Amino acid sequence: MSKSQSKKKRLKLERDGALNPEQLRNQWQRKPRTQVQPNRKAEQRRSHCRRKDGSDGAVFTLRAS
């Protein structure tokens, strides 16, 4: 498969000492290893901490005795 004209120009400029615009762009990076979900329970704990409303999902009710 051949290279496109724009790719050839970029490589030529890079060989001549100019910066390649591809290198200036942000590259996708994977989440840090500490943030990868090891199991479902850990993901639930993290999502609980991220909630804005502060509720833990429990419903408090009073029973008349």
N, CA, C and O atoms as a MOPAC input file, in Angstrom:
PM7 MOZYME 1SCF
protein

 N      0.84300 1    -1.16900 1     0.00000 1
 C      0.00000 1     0.00000 1     0.00000 1
 C      0.89400 1     1.24000 1     0.00000 1
 O      1.83700 1     1.34500 1     0.78400 1
 N      0.58900 1     2.14100 1    -0.86300 1
 C      1.43200 1     3.33600 1    -0.98500 1
 C      1.00800 1     4.41600 1     0.00600 1
 O     -0.10200 1     4.39700 1     0.53800 1
 N      1.91500 1     5.34800 1     0.23800 1
 C      1.65400 1     6.44900 1     1.15800 1
 C      0.94500 1     7.58000 1     0.41600 1
 O      1.13800 1     7.77300 1    -0.78400 1
 N      0.12400 1     8.32000 1     1.15300 1
 C     -0.57200 1     9.45400 1     0.55200 1
 C      0.41600 1    10.60000 1     0.31400 1
 O      1.51200 1    10.62500 1     0.87400 1
 N      0.00700 1    11.52600 1    -0.51300 1
 C      0.85900 1    12.67400 1    -0.83000 1
 C      1.15400 1    13.49900 1     0.41100 1
 O      2.28500 1    13.94100 1     0.61400 1
 N      0.13800 1    13.70700 1     1.24100 1
 C      0.34100 1    14.51500 1     2.45000 1
 C      1.28000 1    13.81100 1     3.42500 1
 O      2.08100 1    14.45900 1     4.09900 1
 N      1.17900 1    12.47700 1     3.49900 1
 C      2.07400 1    11.72500 1     4.37300 1
 C      3.51900 1    11.84300 1     3.87000 1
 O      4.44700 1    11.99400 1     4.66500 1
 N      3.70100 1    11.77200 1     2.55500 1
 C      5.03700 1    11.91400 1     1.97500 1
 C      5.62400 1    13.28600 1     2.27800 1
 O      6.80700 1    13.40800 1     2.59500 1
 N      4.78100 1    14.32700 1     2.17700 1
 C      5.25200 1    15.68700 1     2.47600 1
 C      5.66900 1    15.82500 1     3.92600 1
 O      6.70200 1    16.42000 1     4.23400 1
 N      4.84200 1    15.26100 1     4.83300 1
 C      5.17000 1    15.33500 1     6.25600 1
 C      6.47500 1    14.62300 1     6.56900 1
 O      7.29400 1    15.13200 1     7.33400 1
 N      6.67400 1    13.45100 1     5.98300 1
 C      7.90700 1    12.70700 1     6.22600 1
 C      9.12000 1    13.44000 1     5.66200 1
 O     10.19400 1    13.43700 1     6.26500 1
 N      8.94300 1    14.06500 1     4.50700 1
 C     10.05000 1    14.82100 1     3.91200 1
 C     10.41800 1    16.01800 1     4.78600 1
 O     11.59900 1    16.28200 1     5.01500 1
 N      9.40400 1    16.74600 1     5.27700 1
 C      9.66500 1    17.87300 1     6.17400 1
 C     10.35400 1    17.41400 1     7.45500 1
 O     11.22800 1    18.10100 1     7.98300 1
 N      9.95100 1    16.24900 1     7.94400 1
 C     10.55700 1    15.71900 1     9.16300 1
 C     12.03400 1    15.36500 1     8.92200 1
 O     12.88300 1    15.61900 1     9.77600 1
 N     12.32400 1    14.79400 1     7.78800 1
 C     13.71800 1    14.47400 1     7.45100 1
 C     14.55900 1    15.73400 1     7.31900 1
 O     15.74800 1    15.73400 1     7.63900 1
 N     13.93200 1    16.81100 1     6.84200 1
 C     14.65000 1    18.08300 1     6.67300 1
 C     14.82600 1    18.83400 1     7.98900 1
 O     15.51700 1    19.85200 1     8.03100 1
 N     14.21100 1    18.34700 1     9.05700 1
 C     14.39700 1    18.97000 1    10.36100 1
 C     13.18200 1    19.69600 1    10.89700 1
 O     13.22600 1    20.20300 1    12.01800 1
 N     12.10700 1    19.76600 1    10.14500 1
 C     10.89500 1    20.43600 1    10.62100 1
 C     10.10700 1    19.49900 1    11.53900 1
 O     10.32600 1    18.28800 1    11.54000 1
 N      9.20100 1    20.06800 1    12.31000 1
 C      8.37400 1    19.25400 1    13.19500 1
 C      7.24200 1    18.59200 1    12.42500 1
 O      6.65200 1    19.19500 1    11.52900 1
 N      6.94900 1    17.36700 1    12.77500 1
 C      5.83900 1    16.64800 1    12.17300 1
 C      4.57400 1    16.97600 1    12.97200 1
 O      4.54900 1    16.75500 1    14.18300 1
 N      3.52000 1    17.50000 1    12.32400 1
 C      2.30000 1    17.86500 1    13.05500 1
 C      1.64500 1    16.68100 1    13.76800 1
 O      0.93400 1    16.86800 1    14.75600 1
 N      1.88100 1    15.47100 1    13.27300 1
 C      1.29600 1    14.30400 1    13.92400 1
 C      1.84400 1    14.14700 1    15.34600 1
 O      1.13300 1    13.68100 1    16.23600 1
 N      3.08300 1    14.52500 1    15.55600 1
 C      3.69400 1    14.37500 1    16.86900 1
 C      3.21200 1    15.44900 1    17.84300 1
 O      3.30400 1    15.26600 1    19.05600 1
 N      2.70200 1    16.56100 1    17.32700 1
 C      2.22100 1    17.63000 1    18.18400 1
 C      0.81300 1    17.35900 1    18.71400 1
 O      0.39600 1    17.94300 1    19.71300 1
 N      0.09200 1    16.47400 1    18.04200 1
 C     -1.27600 1    16.16600 1    18.46000 1
 C     -1.25300 1    15.27300 1    19.69600 1
 O     -0.31500 1    14.50600 1    19.91600 1
 N     -2.31500 1    15.39500 1    20.50100 1
 C     -2.44400 1    14.52200 1    21.66800 1
 C     -2.75700 1    13.11600 1    21.20400 1
 O     -3.56600 1    12.90800 1    20.30000 1
 N     -2.11300 1    12.16400 1    21.82800 1
 C     -2.38000 1    10.78200 1    21.50300 1
 C     -3.24200 1    10.16400 1    22.58300 1
 O     -3.16400 1    10.54900 1    23.75000 1
 N     -4.06200 1     9.20700 1    22.19300 1
 C     -4.93000 1     8.53100 1    23.13500 1
 C     -4.08200 1     7.73000 1    24.10200 1
 O     -3.17300 1     7.00400 1    23.70000 1
 N     -4.39400 1     7.87200 1    25.39000 1
 C     -3.68300 1     7.10200 1    26.40300 1
 C     -4.68300 1     6.31200 1    27.21600 1
 O     -5.76800 1     6.79100 1    27.54500 1
 N     -4.29600 1     5.09900 1    27.52900 1
 C     -5.13800 1     4.22900 1    28.32800 1
 C     -5.19400 1     4.75900 1    29.75600 1
 O     -4.29000 1     5.46600 1    30.19900 1
 N     -6.25300 1     4.41500 1    30.46800 1
 C     -6.34900 1     4.80200 1    31.87400 1
 C     -5.15100 1     4.23700 1    32.62500 1
 O     -4.63800 1     3.17800 1    32.26600 1
 N     -4.70600 1     4.93100 1    33.65800 1
 C     -3.63500 1     4.35900 1    34.47700 1
 C     -4.05500 1     3.01800 1    35.06300 1
 O     -5.24200 1     2.77500 1    35.28100 1
 N     -3.10400 1     2.16900 1    35.31100 1
 C     -3.38700 1     0.81400 1    35.80000 1
 C     -4.18200 1     0.83800 1    37.09800 1
 O     -4.94400 1    -0.08900 1    37.36900 1
 N     -4.01700 1     1.88500 1    37.90600 1
 C     -4.72800 1     1.94700 1    39.18100 1
 C     -6.21200 1     2.22800 1    38.99100 1
 O     -6.99800 1     1.99100 1    39.90700 1
 N     -6.61500 1     2.72800 1    37.82400 1
 C     -8.02400 1     3.04900 1    37.60100 1
 C     -8.75800 1     1.97100 1    36.82800 1
 O     -9.96500 1     2.08700 1    36.61400 1
 N     -8.07000 1     0.93600 1    36.40600 1
 C     -8.73000 1    -0.12700 1    35.65700 1
 C     -9.54200 1    -0.97100 1    36.63300 1
 O     -9.08300 1    -1.28800 1    37.73000 1
 N    -10.74800 1    -1.32800 1    36.22000 1
 C    -11.67600 1    -2.03300 1    37.09800 1
 C    -11.21000 1    -3.47300 1    37.32200 1
 O    -11.24700 1    -4.27200 1    36.38600 1
 N    -10.77100 1    -3.83000 1    38.54400 1
 C    -10.37900 1    -5.20500 1    38.78100 1
 C    -11.59200 1    -6.12000 1    38.97900 1
 O    -11.55400 1    -7.29800 1    38.62400 1
 N    -12.65500 1    -5.57200 1    39.54100 1
 C    -13.87400 1    -6.36500 1    39.70500 1
 C    -15.07500 1    -5.42800 1    39.85200 1
 O    -14.92000 1    -4.21100 1    39.95400 1
 N    -16.24400 1    -6.00200 1    39.86000 1
 C    -17.47600 1    -5.20800 1    39.87100 1
 C    -17.65400 1    -4.43200 1    41.18200 1
 O    -18.10700 1    -3.28700 1    41.16900 1
 N    -17.30100 1    -5.04600 1    42.29500 1
 C    -17.49400 1    -4.39300 1    43.59300 1
 C    -16.62600 1    -3.13400 1    43.69400 1
 O    -17.07200 1    -2.11200 1    44.21800 1
 N    -15.39800 1    -3.20700 1    43.19600 1
 C    -14.52200 1    -2.03900 1    43.23700 1
 C    -15.07800 1    -0.92300 1    42.35100 1
 O    -14.98900 1     0.25200 1    42.70600 1
 N    -15.64200 1    -1.27800 1    41.22100 1
 C    -16.23200 1    -0.26900 1    40.34000 1
 C    -17.43000 1     0.39200 1    41.01700 1
 O    -17.63000 1     1.59800 1    40.87100 1
 N    -18.23100 1    -0.38000 1    41.75500 1
 C    -19.36900 1     0.18800 1    42.46400 1
 C    -18.90200 1     1.15900 1    43.54700 1
 O    -19.51400 1     2.20900 1    43.73700 1
 N    -17.82000 1     0.82000 1    44.26200 1
 C    -17.29900 1     1.72200 1    45.29000 1
 C    -16.82400 1     3.02400 1    44.65900 1
 O    -17.08400 1     4.10300 1    45.19100 1
 N    -16.13200 1     2.93100 1    43.53300 1
 C    -15.63700 1     4.14300 1    42.87800 1
 C    -16.78400 1     4.99100 1    42.35700 1
 O    -16.76000 1     6.21300 1    42.50000 1
 N    -17.78000 1     4.36900 1    41.75800 1
 C    -18.89900 1     5.14700 1    41.22800 1
 C    -19.70500 1     5.76800 1    42.36700 1
 O    -20.28000 1     6.84300 1    42.19700 1
 N    -19.75500 1     5.11100 1    43.52000 1
 C    -20.43500 1     5.68900 1    44.68300 1
 C    -19.73200 1     6.97000 1    45.11900 1
 O    -20.38800 1     7.95000 1    45.47300 1
 N    -18.40900 1     6.96700 1    45.09400 1
 C    -17.65300 1     8.14500 1    45.49900 1
 C    -17.80800 1     9.28800 1    44.49800 1
 O    -17.66800 1    10.45500 1    44.86400 1
 N    -18.09400 1     8.96400 1    43.25300 1
 C    -18.20500 1     9.98600 1    42.21300 1
 C    -19.57500 1    10.64700 1    42.15500 1
 O    -19.74400 1    11.66100 1    41.47700 1
 N    -20.54900 1    10.08900 1    42.85500 1
 C    -21.90400 1    10.63500 1    42.77300 1
 C    -21.95600 1    12.04700 1    43.32500 1
 O    -21.34900 1    12.35400 1    44.35100 1
 N    -22.68400 1    12.89100 1    42.63200 1
 C    -22.78900 1    14.29700 1    43.03600 1
 C    -23.78900 1    14.50200 1    44.16500 1
 O    -23.60600 1    15.37900 1    45.00900 1
 N    -24.85800 1    13.68600 1    44.18200 1
 C    -25.91900 1    13.92800 1    45.16300 1
 C    -25.58300 1    13.35600 1    46.54800 1
 O    -26.24900 1    13.70600 1    47.52300 1
 N    -24.58800 1    12.50500 1    46.65900 1
 C    -24.16300 1    11.99000 1    47.94700 1
 C    -25.01300 1    10.85300 1    48.47500 1
 O    -24.74400 1    10.34900 1    49.56500 1
 N    -26.02200 1    10.43400 1    47.74500 1
 C    -26.85000 1     9.33400 1    48.23800 1
 C    -26.16300 1     8.00600 1    47.93900 1
 O    -25.46300 1     7.85600 1    46.93700 1
 N    -26.38200 1     7.05900 1    48.82800 1
 C    -25.78400 1     5.74400 1    48.60600 1
 C    -26.80900 1     4.75600 1    48.06800 1
 O    -26.51100 1     3.57000 1    47.92400 1
 N    -28.00400 1     5.23000 1    47.77200 1
 C    -29.03400 1     4.38200 1    47.21600 1
 C    -29.95000 1     3.78400 1    48.26700 1
 O    -30.97900 1     3.20300 1    47.92100 1
 N    -29.60300 1     3.91100 1    49.55100 1
 C    -30.43200 1     3.35700 1    50.60500 1
 C    -31.61500 1     4.29100 1    50.86600 1
 O    -31.48700 1     5.51200 1    50.77800 1
 N    -32.74900 1     3.70700 1    51.18300 1
 C    -33.95100 1     4.48700 1    51.47000 1
 C    -34.30900 1     4.30000 1    52.93300 1
 O    -34.52300 1     3.17400 1    53.38200 1
 N    -34.37400 1     5.38300 1    53.67100 1
 C    -34.67200 1     5.33200 1    55.09400 1
 C    -36.16900 1     5.52200 1    55.29500 1
 O    -36.75000 1     6.50500 1    54.83400 1
 N    -36.77500 1     4.58500 1    55.97700 1
 C    -38.20400 1     4.70800 1    56.27700 1
 C    -38.44000 1     4.46800 1    57.77100 1
 O    -37.76000 1     3.65400 1    58.39700 1
 N    -39.38200 1     5.16600 1    58.31100 1
 C    -39.76000 1     5.00500 1    59.70600 1
 C    -40.96600 1     4.08300 1    59.78600 1
 O    -41.92300 1     4.22800 1    59.02600 1
 N    -40.91200 1     3.14400 1    60.70400 1
 C    -42.05600 1     2.26700 1    60.90100 1
 C    -42.78900 1     2.67100 1    62.17100 1
 O    -42.17700 1     2.90400 1    63.21300 1
 N    -44.06000 1     2.74700 1    62.06800 1
 C    -44.86700 1     3.03600 1    63.27000 1
 C    -44.98800 1     1.74700 1    64.07600 1
 O    -45.33800 1     0.70000 1    63.53000 1
 N    -44.70400 1     1.81900 1    65.34900 1
 C    -44.78700 1     0.60100 1    66.16100 1
 C    -45.95600 1     0.62600 1    67.10400 1
 O    -46.16300 1    -0.32700 1    67.85600 1

